């Protein structure tokens, strides 16, 4: 009884201590549940956000893959179609170019043939005119008759086939007989024979035939010249039309080639984008799968912990309810004396064990140690030792779990830091590569612009040269027409004068005989007479016309050479432009690829930054206080072991003393 009074005066009621102990346990369990819920909410938010982001990213990637596959098919079909169209255009362009070159060669050949025929025809006309003049005068010298006869013979020989179609056989026979001087006759016999033929009755017939031949030759010459001018004009029109057609074909071909290059480039970009998207999709799916597994495991563990704590809290609450009930309070108050006596047997040992635990609880700020210290003073040895063992086991598990969490945080932070550093280097390298490629593209673009300007200038030069050539050709045709008209007029004037002064000897009729080949004509004065002067003018006009023909031929050759050289230069520049365009397309592909990779790298860096922030939220407190918490738990476990050792040593004495007291 004395012990009971002393215990009652020194300490609170044991039942009240038990109630306080259970209340503290309930609060401690609730605090742990709240802290666990806070940590879980953070991780759940991280899981939810990453799950939503990756799910959306996967959905977008799948949609993009479908679009890219469709784009690749469309671009492949477009490229195939454009290749066929380009082949047809190149074939048509080649045919048109060959046709133009062939027509230009034919025109050149026809012009050369016409010039030769015109020259031959003009010589024949001149010879016939001279023959008509000689035969019209019976008093001409025999030398003139012989020269006329030789010229007529040469004309018949050159145009025998043509004259055979134009003249009857008997007239052809007459001309052949008249122009024939026999086999190697002597000069005297030639003179006699020519004089006889000119004064014979057939002379008048021959004169008529020659006039008819002269008229036919002049008409044919005039018609041939008109036909040549018409052919030249028609050729220029056809040439201009064909050149326009070729230019349009080239422009159309360039458009198709550019469309083909764009289609091929777009297809290649789509394939690369598809590959990158598939790779990103695989990474996102792998990340999402791992995320779901980790988060699912976390949910399961949290659910189990939450269930266990709720059961513990419910058990403690039920125990409190049982101890604080009025009936239980009266019953327990009556049995307090027995409990106090049983407790007093080993109170020194209990006090010492409780003292060790309370000291550790105050030093470490551990509420659970304080609760155990109270239990040491109240509960039986077996129950207290079990509580101590459970507490030590729990602390060991907490130690191990905290080590795992620390290792996880350290590994994740190191991995994040390492990946972030590598990603930053990759991004810097990618930015440098993008800048270099962009500079190359700018240089290529500038070069291509210069080439386009040079090609345009060359095309303008060709156009201007064509216009100038057309004007020169027209001026040439006008000059030839004027010269021919002048020659015809002067020749008619000579005939009129000769007819008017027929049979009269006057200086007006003095002719300037053509100089032998290789000699300059004799420079006469006024004594040459009007006819001689007109003949000289006619000769000068013919020379000028021949020079004009040669100048036209040279100008046409120079023009064709100029066009050929410029076209070759244009082709070279177009090839260079095409090469640079291909290089630019490749550079643009590299730029877009680097840009995509750079954007992807920035996004990954942002993800790493967000992950790092979440890791810091979760791990900073743990890492900062890890050693302190580990040391505190170690001290708690050591205090528990000391208390258990004390209680274990007093167990036997407690069993022996308690019956004596009873």
C-alpha positions in Angstrom: 0.0 0.0 0.0 2.9 2.3 0.8 4.4 1.7 -2.6 1.2 2.4 -4.4 0.8 5.7 -2.6 4.3 6.7 -3.4 3.9 5.8 -7.1 0.7 7.7 -7.3 2.2 10.7 -5.7 5.3 10.6 -8.0 3.7 9.8 -11.4 0.4 10.0 -13.2 -2.0 7.0 -13.3 -0.7 4.1 -15.4 -3.9 3.9 -17.3 -3.6 7.6 -18.2 0.0 6.9 -19.4 -1.3 4.1 -21.6 -4.0 6.4 -23.0 -1.4 9.1 -23.6 0.9 6.6 -25.2 -1.9 5.4 -27.6 -2.8 9.0 -28.4 0.8 9.8 -29.2 1.0 6.6 -31.4 -2.2 7.6 -33.2 -0.8 11.1 -33.9 2.5 9.7 -35.0 0.8 7.3 -37.4 -1.3 10.1 -38.8 1.7 12.4 -39.3 3.5 9.6 -41.1 0.5 9.1 -43.3 0.3 12.8 -44.1 4.0 13.0 -45.0 3.7 9.9 -47.1 0.6 11.3 -48.9 2.4 14.6 -49.7 5.3 12.7 -51.2 2.9 10.4 -53.1 1.0 13.4 -54.4 4.2 14.9 -55.9 5.1 11.7 -57.6 1.6 11.1 -58.8 1.5 14.6 -60.3 4.8 13.8 -62.0 3.5 10.5 -63.3 0.3 12.1 -64.5 2.0 15.0 -66.3 4.5 12.7 -68.0 1.9 10.2 -68.9 -0.3 12.8 -70.5 2.6 14.4 -72.3 4.0 11.2 -73.7 0.5 9.9 -74.6 -0.2 13.0 -76.5 3.3 12.9 -78.1 2.7 9.3 -79.1 -0.7 10.1 -80.6 0.7 13.1 -82.6 3.6 10.9 -83.8 1.3 8.2 -85.0 -0.8 10.8 -86.9 2.3 12.3 -88.3 3.6 8.9 -89.4 0.4 8.3 -91.3 0.7 11.7 -93.0 4.3 11.2 -93.8 3.7 7.8 -95.4 0.9 9.3 -97.5 3.3 12.2 -98.4 6.0 9.8 -99.4 3.7 7.9 -101.7 2.4 11.1 -103.3 5.8 12.5 -103.8 7.1 9.2 -105.3 4.1 9.1 -107.7 4.7 12.8 -108.6 8.4 12.1 -109.2 7.6 9.2 -111.4 5.1 11.2 -113.4 7.5 14.2 -113.7 10.3 11.9 -114.9 8.1 10.7 -117.8 7.1 14.2 -118.7 10.7 15.4 -118.6 11.8 12.6 -120.9 9.0 13.5 -123.3 10.0 17.2 -123.1 13.7 16.5 -123.6 12.8 14.3 -126.6 10.6 17.0 -128.1 13.2 19.7 -127.4 15.9 17.6 -129.0 13.7 17.0 -132.0 12.9 20.7 -132.4 16.6 21.6 -132.0 17.6 19.1 -134.6 14.8 20.3 -136.9 16.0 23.9 -136.5 19.6 23.1 -137.1 18.6 21.0 -140.1 16.5 23.7 -141.5 19.3 26.3 -141.0 21.7 24.0 -142.8 19.3 23.5 -145.6 18.6 27.3 -145.9 22.3 27.9 -145.9 22.8 25.3 -148.6 19.9 26.7 -150.6 21.2 30.2 -150.3 24.6 29.1 -151.6 23.0 27.2 -154.5 20.9 30.3 -155.3 23.9 32.6 -155.2 25.7 30.3 -157.6 22.7 29.9 -159.9 22.1 33.7 -159.8 25.7 34.4 -160.6 25.6 31.9 -163.5 22.2 33.3 -164.7 23.5 36.9 -164.6 26.5 35.9 -166.6 24.3 34.2 -169.1 21.9 37.2 -169.3 24.9 39.5 -169.8 26.2 37.3 -172.5 22.8 37.1 -174.3 22.4 40.9 -174.1 25.8 41.3 -175.6 24.9 38.8 -178.3 21.7 40.6 -179.1 23.6 43.9 -179.4 26.2 42.4 -181.6 23.7 40.7 -183.9 21.6 43.8 -184.1 24.5 45.7 -185.7 25.7 44.1 -189.0 28.7 46.4 -189.2 30.3 45.1 -186.0 33.8 43.7 -186.2 34.3 40.0 -186.7 36.2 39.9 -183.4 33.0 41.0 -181.6 31.1 38.3 -183.5 33.6 35.6 -182.5 33.5 36.7 -178.8 29.7 36.7 -178.9 29.7 33.3 -180.6 32.0 31.9 -177.9 29.8 33.4 -175.1 26.7 32.0 -176.7 28.3 28.6 -177.0 29.2 28.6 -173.3 25.7 29.7 -172.4 24.1 26.9 -174.4 26.5 24.4 -172.8 25.6 25.6 -169.3 21.9 25.8 -169.8 21.4 23.1 -172.4 18.8 21.1 -170.5 16.8 24.2 -169.5 16.9 25.6 -173.1 15.9 22.3 -174.5 12.7 22.5 -172.5 12.0 26.1 -173.4 12.9 26.1 -177.2 11.7 23.9 -180.1 14.2 21.4 -181.5 14.7 23.3 -184.7 15.5 26.5 -182.9 17.9 24.7 -180.6 19.5 23.2 -183.7 19.9 26.7 -185.2 21.6 28.0 -182.1 23.9 25.1 -181.8 24.9 25.4 -185.5 25.4 29.2 -185.1 27.5 28.9 -182.0 29.5 26.0 -183.3 32.8 27.1 -185.0 33.9 23.7 -186.2 36.9 21.6 -185.0 39.8 23.9 -184.4 39.3 26.3 -187.4 41.9 28.9 -188.1 41.4 32.5 -186.9 40.8 33.7 -190.5 38.2 31.0 -191.1 36.6 31.9 -187.7 36.3 35.5 -188.8 34.8 34.6 -192.2 32.4 32.0 -190.8 31.1 34.3 -188.1 30.6 37.2 -190.5 28.7 34.9 -192.9 26.4 33.6 -190.2 25.5 37.0 -188.9 24.7 38.3 -192.4 22.8 35.2 -193.5 19.0 35.0 -193.5 19.2 32.8 -190.5 20.8 35.8 -188.6 17.4 37.4 -188.1 16.0 34.1 -186.8 18.9 33.7 -184.5 18.5 37.3 -183.2 14.8 36.5 -182.4 15.7 33.4 -180.6 18.4 35.1 -178.6 15.9 37.9 -177.6 13.4 35.3 -176.6 16.2 33.5 -174.6 17.2 36.8 -173.0 13.6 37.5 -172.0 13.2 34.0 -170.6 16.5 34.3 -168.6 15.7 37.7 -167.3 12.2 36.5 -166.2 13.7 33.4 -164.6 16.3 35.5 -162.8 13.8 37.9 -161.5 11.4 35.2 -160.4 14.3 33.3 -158.8 15.3 36.4 -156.9 11.7 36.9 -155.7 11.4 33.3 -154.8 14.7 33.5 -152.8 13.5 36.6 -150.9 10.2 34.8 -150.2 12.0 31.7 -149.1 14.3 33.8 -146.8 11.3 35.6 -145.3 9.5 32.3 -144.8 12.6 30.7 -143.3 13.0 33.6 -140.8 9.3 33.3 -139.8 9.6 29.6 -139.3 12.9 30.0 -137.5 11.5 32.5 -135.1 8.5 30.3 -134.5 10.7 27.3 -133.9 13.0 29.3 -131.6 9.9 30.4 -129.6 8.8 26.9 -129.4 12.2 25.8 -128.2 12.3 28.6 -125.6 8.9 27.6 -124.3 10.0 24.0 -124.2 13.1 24.9 -122.2 11.1 27.0 -119.8 8.5 24.2 -119.4 11.4 21.7 -118.9 13.0 23.9 -116.3 9.7 24.1 -114.4 9.3 20.3 -114.6 12.9 19.7 -113.5 12.4 22.1 -110.6 9.1 20.4 -109.7 10.9 17.0 -109.9 13.7 18.2 -107.7 11.2 19.6 -105.2 9.2 16.3 -105.3 12.4 14.2 -104.7 13.6 16.6 -102.0 10.2 16.6 -100.3 10.1 12.8 -100.5 13.6 12.5 -99.0 12.7 15.0 -96.3 9.5 13.0 -95.5 11.5 9.7 -95.3 14.0 11.3 -92.9 11.3 12.8 -90.9 9.5 9.5 -90.9 12.6 7.8 -89.6 13.1 10.4 -86.9 9.4 10.2 -85.9 9.5 6.4 -85.7 12.6 6.6 -83.5 11.0 9.3 -81.3 7.8 7.2 -81.1 9.8 4.1 -80.0 11.6 6.1 -77.3 8.3 7.7 -76.1 6.6 4.3 -76.0 9.5 2.8 -74.1 9.5 5.7 -71.7 5.8 5.6 -71.2 5.9 1.8 -70.6 8.6 2.3 -68.0 6.7 5.2 -66.5 3.5 3.2 -66.2 5.4 0.3 -64.5 7.2 2.5 -62.0 4.1 4.6 -61.3 1.9 1.5 -61.0 4.4 -0.1 -58.5 4.4 3.2 -56.6 0.6 3.3 -56.5 0.6 -0.3 -55.3 3.2 0.3 -52.6 1.4 3.5 -51.4 -1.9 1.7 -51.3 -0.4 -1.1 -49.2 1.2 1.4 -46.8 -2.0 3.5 -46.6 -4.0 0.3 -45.8 -1.5 -0.8 -43.1 -1.5 2.7 -41.5 -5.3 2.9 -41.6 -5.5 -0.5 -39.9 -2.9 0.7 -37.3 -4.7 3.9 -36.7 -8.1 2.1 -36.4 -6.6 -0.4 -33.9 -5.1 2.4 -31.8 -8.4 4.3 -32.0 -10.4 1.2 -30.9 -8.0 0.6 -28.0 -8.4 4.3 -26.9 -12.1 3.9 -27.1 -12.0 0.8 -25.0 -9.7 2.4 -22.3 -11.6 5.7 -22.1 -15.0 4.0 -21.7 -16.7 4.7 -18.3 -17.0 1.1 -17.4 -13.5 0.3 -18.4 -12.3 3.3 -16.4 -13.9 2.0 -13.2 -12.6 -1.5 -13.7 -9.1 -0.4 -14.5 -9.0 1.9 -11.4 -9.7 -1.0 -9.1 -6.9 -3.1 -10.6 -4.3 -0.3 -10.5 -2.9 -1.4 -7.2 -2.0 -4.8 -8.5 -0.4 -3.4 -11.6 1.6 -0.9 -9.4 2.8 -3.8 -7.2 3.9 -5.9 -10.2 5.6 -3.0 -11.7 7.4 -2.0 -8.6 9.2 -5.3 -8.4 11.5 -4.3 -11.3 11.1 -0.5 -11.2 14.9 0.2 -10.9 15.5 -1.8 -14.1 12.5 -0.3 -15.9 13.6 3.2 -14.8 17.1 2.7 -16.1 15.8 1.3 -19.4 13.2 4.1 -19.7 15.9 6.6 -18.8 18.1 5.4 -21.7 15.2 5.5 -24.1 14.0 9.0 -23.0 17.5 10.4 -23.2 17.8 9.1 -26.7 14.3 10.4 -27.6 15.2 13.9 -26.3 18.6 13.9 -28.1 17.2 12.6 -31.4 13.7 14.2 -31.2 12.1 10.8 -31.7 8.5 10.5 -30.6 8.5 6.8 -31.1 11.4 6.3 -28.6 9.4 8.4 -26.1 6.4 6.1 -26.6 8.6 3.0 -26.1 10.1 4.5 -23.0 6.6 4.8 -21.6 5.8 1.3 -22.6 8.9 0.1 -20.7 7.5 1.4 -17.5 4.0 0.0 -18.0 3.9 -3.2 -20.0 5.2 -6.7 -19.2 8.7 -7.6 -20.1 7.7 -9.9 -23.0 5.4 -7.3 -24.6 8.0 -4.6 -24.1 10.8 -6.7 -25.6 8.6 -7.5 -28.6 7.9 -3.8 -29.1 11.6 -3.1 -28.9 12.3 -5.8 -31.5 9.6 -4.5 -33.8 10.9 -1.0 -33.4 14.4 -2.0 -34.3 13.2 -4.0 -37.3 11.1 -1.1 -38.5 14.1 1.3 -38.1 16.3 -1.1 -40.0 13.8 -1.3 -42.8 13.5 2.5 -42.9 17.2 2.7 -43.0 17.4 0.3 -46.0 14.5 2.0 -47.8 16.1 5.4 -47.3 19.4 4.1 -48.7 17.5 2.8 -51.8 15.8 6.2 -52.2 19.1 8.0 -51.7 20.8 5.7 -54.3 17.9 6.2 -56.7 18.1 10.0 -56.3 21.9 10.1 -56.7 21.7 7.9 -59.8 18.9 9.8 -61.4 20.5 13.2 -60.6 23.8 12.1 -62.0 22.2 10.6 -65.1 20.1 13.7 -65.6 23.2 15.9 -65.2 25.3 13.8 -67.6 22.5 13.6 -70.2 21.8 17.4 -69.8 25.5 18.2 -70.4 25.7 15.9 -73.4 22.5 17.3 -74.8 23.8 20.9 -74.3 27.0 20.0 -76.2 24.9 18.4 -79.0 22.6 21.4 -79.2 25.6 23.8 -79.4 27.2 21.6 -82.0 23.9 21.5 -83.9 23.5 25.3 -83.8 27.1 25.7 -85.1 26.4 23.2 -87.9 23.1 25.0 -88.8 24.9 28.3 -89.0 27.6 26.8 -91.3 25.0 25.2 -93.6 23.0 28.4 -93.6 26.1 30.4 -94.7 26.7 27.8 -97.5 23.1 28.1 -98.6 23.4 31.9 -98.8 26.5 31.6 -100.9 24.9 29.1 -103.2 21.8 31.3 -103.5 23.9 34.3 -104.4 25.8 32.3 -107.0 22.6 31.0 -108.5 21.2 34.5 -108.7 24.3 35.6 -110.5 24.1 32.7 -112.9 20.4 33.5 -113.6 21.3 37.1 -114.3 24.1 36.0 -116.7 21.8 33.5 -118.5 19.2 36.2 -118.9 21.8 38.7 -120.2 23.0 36.1 -122.8 19.4 35.4 -123.8 18.8 39.1 -124.2 22.0 39.3 -126.3 20.8 36.5 -128.5 17.4 38.1 -128.9 19.0 41.5 -129.8 21.4 39.8 -132.2 18.4 38.0 -133.8 16.6 41.3 -134.1 19.7 43.0 -135.6 20.2 40.1 -138.0 16.6 40.3 -139.1 17.0 44.0 -139.7 20.3 43.5 -141.6 18.7 40.7 -143.7 15.8 43.0 -144.6 18.2 45.8 -145.4 20.2 43.3 -147.6 17.1 42.2 -149.4 16.1 45.8 -150.0 19.7 46.5 -151.2 19.6 43.5 -153.6 16.2 44.5 -154.9 17.4 48.1 -155.4 20.6 46.9 -157.2 18.7 44.5 -159.4 16.1 47.2 -160.3 19.0 49.7 -161.0 20.8 47.2 -163.2 17.6 46.4 -165.1 16.8 50.1 -165.6 20.3 50.8 -166.8 20.3 47.9 -169.1 17.0 49.0 -170.6 18.5 52.5 -171.0 21.5 51.1 -172.9 19.2 49.2 -175.2 17.1 52.3 -175.8 20.2 54.4 -176.6 21.6 51.7 -178.8 18.3 51.4 -180.7 18.1 55.2 -181.1 21.6 55.6 -182.5 21.5 52.4 -184.5 23.8 52.7 -187.6 25.4 55.9 -186.3 28.9 56.3 -185.2 29.0 58.4 -182.1 30.8 58.4 -178.9 27.5 57.7 -177.1 27.7 54.1 -178.4 31.3 53.5 -177.4 31.3 50.4 -175.2 33.8 49.6 -172.5 34.9 46.1 -173.3 35.3 44.0 -170.2 38.9 43.6 -169.1 40.4 40.1 -169.2 40.3 38.1 -166.0 43.0 39.2 -163.6 43.3 42.7 -165.2 41.8 46.0 -164.0 39.6 47.7 -166.5 41.1 50.5 -168.4 40.4 53.9 -166.8 38.9 56.0 -169.6 37.5 59.5 -169.6 34.6 61.1 -171.3 35.7 59.4 -174.6 34.1 56.2 -173.3 30.7 57.6 -174.1 27.3 57.3 -172.4 26.9 53.7 -173.2 30.3 52.9 -171.9 29.6 54.9 -168.7 26.3 53.1 -168.2 28.0 49.8 -168.8 30.5 50.7 -166.2 27.8 51.7 -163.7 26.0 48.4 -164.4 29.3 46.5 -163.7 29.9 48.5 -160.5 26.3 47.7 -159.4 26.9 44.0 -160.0 30.1 44.1 -158.1 28.3 45.9 -155.2 25.6 43.3 -155.3 28.1 40.5 -155.2 29.8 42.2 -152.3 26.5 42.6 -150.6 25.7 38.9 -151.1 29.1 38.0 -149.6 28.6 40.4 -146.7 25.2 38.9 -146.0 26.7 35.4 -146.1 29.5 36.4 -143.7 27.0 38.2 -141.4 24.8 35.2 -141.3 27.7 32.9 -140.5 28.9 35.3 -137.8 25.4 35.4 -136.4 25.0 31.7 -136.3 28.5 31.3 -134.7 27.5 34.0 -132.1 24.2 32.2 -131.3 26.0 28.8 -131.1 28.6 30.2 -128.7 26.0 32.0 -126.6 23.8 28.9 -126.5 26.8 26.8 -125.4 27.6 29.4 -122.7 24.0 29.4 -121.6 24.0 25.6 -121.4 27.2 25.6 -119.3 25.7 28.1 -116.9 22.5 26.2 -116.8 24.4 23.1 -115.9 26.3 25.0 -113.3 23.0 26.4 -112.0 21.5 22.9 -111.9 24.6 21.5 -110.0 24.4 24.4 -107.5 20.7 23.8 -107.2 21.3 20.1 -106.4 23.9 21.1 -103.8 21.6 23.7 -102.3 18.8 21.1 -102.1 21.1 18.8 -100.2 22.3 21.6 -98.0 18.7 22.5 -97.3 17.9 18.9 -96.4 20.9 18.9 -94.1 19.7 22.2 -92.6 16.2 21.0 -92.0 17.5 17.7 -90.5 19.8 19.7 -88.2 17.0 22.0 -87.4 14.7 19.1 -86.5 17.4 17.5 -84.5 18.2 20.8 -82.8 14.5 21.3 -81.9 14.3 17.8 -80.7 17.4 18.3 -78.7 16.0 21.5 -77.1 12.8 19.6 -76.3 14.7 16.8 -74.7 16.8 19.3 -72.8 13.6 20.9 -71.5 12.3 17.4 -70.5 15.6 16.8 -68.7 15.2 20.2 -66.9 11.6 19.4 -65.8 12.7 15.9 -64.6 15.6 17.6 -62.7 13.2 20.0 -61.0 10.9 17.1 -60.0 13.9 15.1 -58.8 15.0 18.1 -56.7 11.5 18.4 -55.2 11.6 14.7 -54.3 15.2 14.2 -53.3 16.7 17.5 -52.0 15.5 17.0 -48.4 16.5 13.4 -48.4 20.0 14.0 -49.7 20.6 17.0 -47.5 19.6 15.2 -44.3 20.5 11.6 -45.2 23.5 11.3 -42.9 21.8 13.0 -40.1 18.7 10.7 -40.4 20.8 7.6 -40.8 22.8 8.5 -37.7 19.7 9.3 -35.7 18.1 6.0 -36.6 21.3 4.2 -35.7 21.3 5.9 -32.3 17.6 5.0 -31.9 18.4 1.3 -32.6 21.3 1.4 -30.2 19.1 2.9 -27.4 16.5 0.2 -28.1 19.2 -2.5 -27.9 20.5 -1.1 -24.6 16.9 -1.0 -23.2 16.3 -4.6 -24.3 19.5 -5.7 -22.7 18.6 -4.1 -19.4 15.1 -5.6 -19.5 16.4 -9.0 -20.5 18.8 -9.1 -17.5 15.9 -8.2 -15.1 13.4 -10.8 -16.4 14.1 -13.6 -13.9 14.1 -11.4 -10.9 10.8 -9.9 -12.0 9.3 -13.4 -12.1 10.6 -14.3 -8.6 9.7 -11.0 -6.8 6.1 -10.7 -8.0 4.8 -13.8 -6.1 6.4 -12.7 -2.8 4.6 -9.4 -3.0 1.4 -11.2 -3.6 
